[in-house]
Amino acid sequence: MTRLLPGNRPQNGDCPPAARRTPFALVALLLLASQAPGQVSRERLLGAASEPQNWLTYHGTYASQHHTGLDQITAANVSQLDLKWVWQAQSLDKFQSTPLVVDGVMYVSEPPSTVVAIDAATGRTFWMYEHKMPTGITPCCGKVNRGLAISGKTLYMATLDARLLALDAATGRKKWDVAVAEYQNGYSLTLAPLVVKDKVIIGTAGGELGIQGFLAAFDANTGKSLWRFHTIPQPGEPGHETWKNDAWKTGGASIWLTGSYDPDLNLTYWGVGNPGPDWDASVRPGDNLYSSSVVALDAETGKRKWHFQFTPNDAWDWDSVQTPVLANMEWKGRPRKLMLWGNRNAFFYVLDRATGEFLLGKPFVKQTWAKGLDDRGRPVKIPGMEPSPKGTVVYPGVQGGTNWYAPSFSPRTNLFYLTAWEDYVGTYYTWQTDYVPGKWYAGGGVKAVVPPTKRDQIQRWGRDAGYAAILAIDPRTGARVWQHPMTGMSESGLLTTSSDLLFSGNREGHFFALDARSGKLLWRRYLGGQVMNSPISYMLGPRQYVTVASGHSLFTFTLRD
């Protein structure tokens, strides 16, 4: 259902459809018409970095660098940031969405599957579309929707009940709606779609529910299915032999974060989740391709060009759904197309994104499960570190050295930034679990303390515990350049700017800016709610804005007059 919501009119209660013009509806349409975004053409998506006044894709650009070319807000004036407006979501579920901004209009999704169009200058709501969810749905990990895609004048949303929707960006009217998978069998869609040319690409979540993960492309105009890539190879497909005991039938390998795209190579890159059951690897001998891997697919056909597996036969639930960050840098004396990857398994990787060649791998936080990586990047596992009935203590804990929250790469500093969990430990258990369609299928569990304080306060709590930090890593060596420790853990993504600022947040509800070259804290504001998305920046007229979600609201800042 679409609701037209002028001004700050309360967002509860049904509104008449646009076809029945009320004074409120007419006002809303006039407001939106005054700022109606232009068509987001294929060329605009390809050149998103050249229009930093907008934020056209979930990751900002196809390269997924979470970097903006804007530079009005600087180290010298960031202390003058003031709150411009706040928009409050209706939902009290996890607010992990990263908005889009197109020519003055912000589009954001809120859980479970709702789309809202907002005036990016004032926070005024234009319209809201609510997708009605079926009763009895049991998604893997909460009611989550991480964002949207736009192409032409159409918005695309993947829903928690495994459907793909197309909406008119000006009115919120639904254009089409297609089923992607059966939610009754544990499938869900939690990511923001990726539009490449005339295709909308999405992947299925539900790795803890015994699904068979896949990526799929749909025609952006009609919703017609165009191709499908199985992240668990089917019988007769290369890689199927890496699954034993028919474990491929319930092997997970989900996709729950948006991928990247290189238009020169016409390759799209996606991180793949853990194999299932998560912690009982004994029922699935073998490497379990393409779980805990990155896959590079031909965007036209969905055919695999290459893959790289970070954690073969993953027994610790270290999904590799982190963001594939694409950067063009000099590598050992010659220009190279690189992929930078801070993995949940605690290793930082550099790959050649044209071929998948392993170039570098180095731990960025404490890990005790691998002696290191061999010349091909394959981990040399330490015996006895797999989960056990009595419990096995392993670094990192189940949330990993980092997780799904977006890193950033600055082409100005040539540094890779990520949110890390330092000295974070877990006790991993395993037990037998029978598969039941649509039910939890994990084969064990993990005890991992999430500490409230940083290292210099651990003694006060009387136990060993880790802390969160933002790390700056030199991709050429894997070495740390600086570390910014936090007083609490963080699940916030990052944003760097062309004025060498880095914005992020944390679980305590702080939103802050660092010097991207030194890690020095420059500005901080307490917002009161956990930050679980990535900040974005955009420009309207002469003003640069920065927006972040905290708790269940969007907060937008700009420099004071």
N, C-alpha and C positions, 0 to 999 in steps of 0.2 A: 504494500500500500504506500502511495506517495502522499505526503502531507506538505502543503505550502505554509510556511511559517514566517510571516513578516516580523521584523524587529526581534524583540526578545519575548515574543508571545509564548506562554507556557507550552511545553512540548508534550503534554499528556492530553489524551482525548482525541477522538477522530476528527479530521478535517475533511470537508467535501473534496472529491477528486477535482482536478483542474478543469474538467469538462463543465462543471457547474460553477460558474464564476460568482464568487462572493466578493464583497469589498476587500476582505483580507487577502483572498487569492489574487485579486487584481493588483493590490499593492505589492505583493511578493513578486509577481511576474514583472512589474515595472522596475522594482529594485534590481532584480537579476538582469533584466534587459539593459539597464544602464551600465552594467559592468560585465555583460556577457562575454565569456572568453572566446577567442578565435579558435579556428580549427587547429587541432594538434596533428599536423601532417607527419608523414613518415620522415620528412626532412627535418622537422623540428625535433623529433625524438632522437634522430641521429646527431643533431647538433645541439643537444640540450646544454652542454657545457658552455656554449656561446651565448646563452640567454640565462644568466644566473639570477635574473630577477624572478624567474619561475623555478618550480621544483616539479619536473614533469614525469618522473618515474619514482618508484619506491626508493631506490638507491640514489636518486638524483640524476644519474646518467647511466648508460649501458655499462660503463666501466666500473660502476659500484664503488666509487672512491669516497662517497659521503664527504665531498669537498665542494665548497662554493667559491666562485670567482669574485664574490662581493668583498669589498674592503673598507666600507664606510665606518664600521665599528672596528676600533683598533685597540691596541694595548693602552694607548694614551687616553681614550675616552670611554672604554668599556665600563668604567665605574659610574658613568652617567646613564646606564641603561635603566629605563623605567618600565613598569608594567603598563601596556597599552590596553589590552582587553583579555577577558577570560571567557571561555565557552565551556559549559558543563555538559557532560554526557548524561544520557538517561540511565545507562547501564551501570551496575556496580561490579561487573566482572572485570577481568584483567584488561586494562586499556593499553594495548601494545601497538596501536596503529601509528604509522607515519603518514602524515597528510601529503596530498599533492597541492600545488598552487599553480593555477593557470590564469594568467592575465587578470589578476585581482580577485579570483574566486578560489577558495580553498575547499577541497573535497577530502573528507575524512570518513573512515568507517569506525563504528563502535560495535562491540560485541552484543549479541552473537553474530548478526549479519544485517547491519543497518548502515545506510549511506546518508551523509549530510553534506549539503552545499552551504558554505559560509562566506560572508563578506570578509576578505582577508585584511581589510583595513579597520574594521570595527568589531568583528566577531558576530555580526547579525546573521541569523539563520535565514536562508532563502527557502530551502525545501529539505524534506527528509523522506527517504524511502526505507520502509521496514519490510524485510523478508520474513514471512511467517514460518517459524520452525515447527517441525513435527513433534509430537509428544513422545517422550520416552527415549530421546536421543542421548547417547552416552559417549561423547567424544573423549579422546585419549587424555587430554591434559588441560581441561577447562574450556570455557566458552571464549574462544580467541578469534579475532579477525585482525590481521596485521596491516591491511591496506588495500589500495585500489590501483588500477591501471587506466589510462585514457588513450584513445586514438580517435582522430577525427573529432566528432562531437559526441562520442560515446564513452561512458565509463563502464568498467568491467569489475565485477566483484565475485570472488569465490566464496561459497557459503559453507557453514558448518555441517549442513546435511548433504554435502558433496554435490552441489550444483554450481553452474557458472551462469551469471546473469549479465545482461547488457542493459544499460540505462541511458536515457537521453540526458546529457550533461546539463542542459538548460532547464529541464523541468522535473527530472527524476522519474519520468515515465519509463516503464519497463518495455524494452524492445524485443528481447527474447530471453529464454530461460531453458537450459539444457541440463539433463542429469549426466554427471561424470562417473559416479560409482554408487554402490549401494551402502548407504549409511548404516543400515541394519547389520552389516557385516564388519563394522568398525571403521569404515572409511570416513574421512572428513577433509575439508579444505580450509586451511588457516592462513595461507600466504596471500600476498598481493600478486595478481597475475603479471606476466611480462608480455608486452606486445612487441612482436618483431614482424615488420612489414605488415602482411595481412593476416597474421596469426596471433592468437592469444594462447600463451603457454602456461600451464599450471601443473601441479603435482599433488599427490594425495598424501595426507597425514594419516596416522593411526598405527604407528609401528609397534605399540604395546598391545595391540588388539589382534595380532595375527593376520594382518592384511598382506597382499602382494602389491608392493608399491609400484607406481608408474608415473611417467611424465606424459602429457598429452597436449596436442595443439588443436585449436578450433578456429574455424573461419571467423574473422572479426566481424563480418557483416551478417552472417546467418547463424552462427553457432554450430555449423556442420563439423563433425569430427574429421580431422585431416591426417594425423598420425599419432602413434602411441609407442613409447619406449618403456620396456619393462625393466625396472631397476633390480628385479630378480629374474635372471634369464630363464625363459621357458624351455621345455624339452626341445632339443635340437638347436638352440641358440648358444653362441659362444659364451662360456662362463657358467653354463648350467651344471657342469661337472664339479663346480666348487661347492655344491650343496649335496649332502648325503642324507640317507634315511627319509627321503621325501620332505625334508625340512623346508624346501623352497615353497611349498604350498602355504606356509604360514610364516614366512621369513621376514616380514616387515619391510625394511629398506624404504622408508617413507621419504617424502619430500615436503618439508614444511617451512621453507624460507625461499624467497625469490632469488632466481639466478641472475647471471650476467650475460652479456652478448658482445662479440667482436664483429662489427660489420665487415671489416676487411677480410677476415677469415670465414665469415658467415657461420661462426660456431657459437652456440649458446652453452653456458657452463652452469651446472647445478650440483650442489652438495647433497649427498644421500645419507639418510639416517641409519640407525643401528639395525643389526639383524635381530630377529626374534626367535625364541624368547631371549630377552635382554641378557640375563645373567646365567643361563644354563646352556653353555656352548657345547656340552656333551651330546645334545640331541641334534646338532648341526655341524658335524665335522667338515673341515675345509675352510677356504678363505671367505666363502659366502659373498661372492660378487653380486651386485655392485654396492653392497652395504658399506657404510663408513668410508665412502669414496667421493671423488669428484668425477663427473662424466662430462665429456665434451661431445655435443651432438650437432650434426648438420641441421641448421634451423629450418631448411626446406623440407627435409625428409624425416628427421628424427633419428637418422642412422648414427650410431656411435662412431666417432672419429678416434677418440682415445679415452682412457680412464686412468686414474691413479688412486690406489687404495691406501688410505692412511693407516687404518687399523684392521688388518686381516683377522677374521674370526673374532671380531670384537666381543669381549666378554664383560665389558664395563659400562655399556650404554653410552659410548662416546660418539654420538651422532656427528657426522661431518656435514652438518647443514649450515656451517658458517658461510659468510659472504665471500664469494670468489672475487677478489679485488684485482682489477686489471691495470697494469702500469707498463709504460714503455720506458725502459731504462737502459743504460749501458751496463753490460755484464761481461766482465773480464775483457774489456777493451773493444767490445762491439755492441751496437744497438740490438736490443732483444725485446720481444713481446713476452712479458712476464705475467705470472699469476702469483699473488701474494696471499698467504693463507695462515692465519693463526688458528690452530686446530684445538678442539676440545680435549684431545689426548695429551696436551701440554707441549707439543712441538710446533715451531714456526717453520713453514715450508716456502720455498720458491720453486716454481715450475715454469717450464717453457710452455706457454699456452697454445702454441701452434702444434706442438708434438706431444706434450705431456711429459717431456723429459724432466727428471728430477735434477735440480741444480743445487739445492741447499736445504738442510734440515737441522734445527737446533732447538733444544728445550728453552722455553721462555719463562717457565715456572718449575717448581720442584716436581719431579716425577720419579717413581720407583718401579715401574712396570717393564721398562725396556733398557737394555744396556746401551742402546743407541740405534742409529739407522745405518744400514749397509749402503753400498755404492749406488743402489737403485732406489734408495729411500724406504726400503722395507724395514720395519722395526725388528730388532733382535730382542725377542722377549726374554724376560727373566723367569725361569721356571718357578712354579709355585705361587705366582702372583694372581692367578685367576680366582674368582669367587669360590667359596667353599662352604659346606654346611656349618662349620664352626665360625666362619667369618675370616676374611683376609684383609689386612690393612694395606691400603694402596694410596699413593699420591699420584694424580689428583683425585678428589672425591667425585661423586657422580655428576655434579654440575660442570666438572672439567676445569682445565686451566682458563678457558674462556667458553663462551657458548654462542647463542644465536644473535646476541646484540651486536650491532654493526660496528666494525672497525672503520678506520679512515686512512687514506693515503693523501699526503699533500705533495703535489708536484713542485711546490716551492721549496720545501725542506727536504724532499726525497726520503721522508720517514714514514713508517707504517705505525699506526697507533691502534691499540686495542685495550679493552677493559679485561683485566685478568684477576683471577682469584689466587692469591699467593699462599703457599704453605697450607693448602686446603686438602684434608685427608678424609677418606671414607673407609668404612668396614663393609666389605662386599660379601653377601651371603647367596647361596644357591639352594634351590629345592625343586622338586618335580612339580610341574604344572601341566594339567591336561588342557588341550585347546578346546574352547567352546566358542563358536562364531559370535563375534561382537562383544566378547568378554575379555577382561584383562588377561594377558598371556605374557608373563615376565620371567618366570622361572627363578625367582629369588627376590632380593631386596637389598637396600643399602642404608647403613646408618652413617650419616655425614652431618656433623655439627656445622650449622651456619652461624659463624661468630658475629657478635654485635660490635666488636671493637677491633682495633688494629693491634699490631704486635706489641707496641710499648705499653699496652693495657692488659695483655693476656694474663699477667701474674695476678692481677686483681680478680680474675675469674677462676683461677685455680685449675686451668686445663690448657692443653695445647690447642691452638686455634689459629686460623689464617686470617687474612684480611684482603680487601679489594684494593686494586691499584690500577691506574692508567699507565701503560708502558709505551714508550717510544722506542721503536726497533729500527736499526739500519738494515734494510733488506739485503744489502750487498754482503753483509757478514753475519746477520742474525744477532748481533750484539745489542744490548740495551744502551740507549743514549741517555735516557732519564726515566725516573719512576716517580709518580705522584700517588702516594698512599692515601687511603681514605679511612675515616673513622668507622665506617660500616661497609657492608658488602654492596655491590652494585650490579644491576642488570640493565644499565643504560648503554645505548649506542653512542657514537661520537660524531662530531661534525668539526671539520677544520675549515678555515677561511683563508682568503688571499691576503689578509692582513696578519697572518700567522697567529690566529687565535684557535683554541680548541674548546668546544662546548660539550658538556656532559652533565650527568646527574647521578644520583645514588638512591639507595633504598630508604635512607633517612628523609628524603624529600628535598635535598639541596639541588639547585641548578647553579652551575658555575662555569667560569671561563679560565683557561690556563694559557700561558705563553707556549705556543706549539714548539718553540725551539729549546726552551729550558724546562718546561713543566711548572713554572712558577704560578701560584694562584693569583689571579688578577681581580676576580669579582665573584661574589657568591650571593645567592638569594634563596631563602627558605620558602618552599612552596607548600609543604605540609603533606604531600602524598608521594608515594614511591614513583620514581621515574623508570619506565619500562619500555621506552621507545627511543628513537633517535631524533635529536633536534634537527630542524631544518632552518634555512634562511631564504628570504626572498626580498624583493624591493618593489615598492609602490611609489611612484612619483620620485621625490627626492629622498625617501626614507628606506633604510634597510631594517628589516624585521627578523627576529629570531623566535621560533615557536617550539615548545616542548610540551609533552603530556606529562602531568604529574597527578597521581591519584586517579580521579575520574574526570579531569578537566584539561583543556588546552590553555596554556599560558603564552601570551605573545608580548614580546618586549621590543622597544625601539629607544633610540636616544632621546632624552628629554629636550624640550624646546629651549 
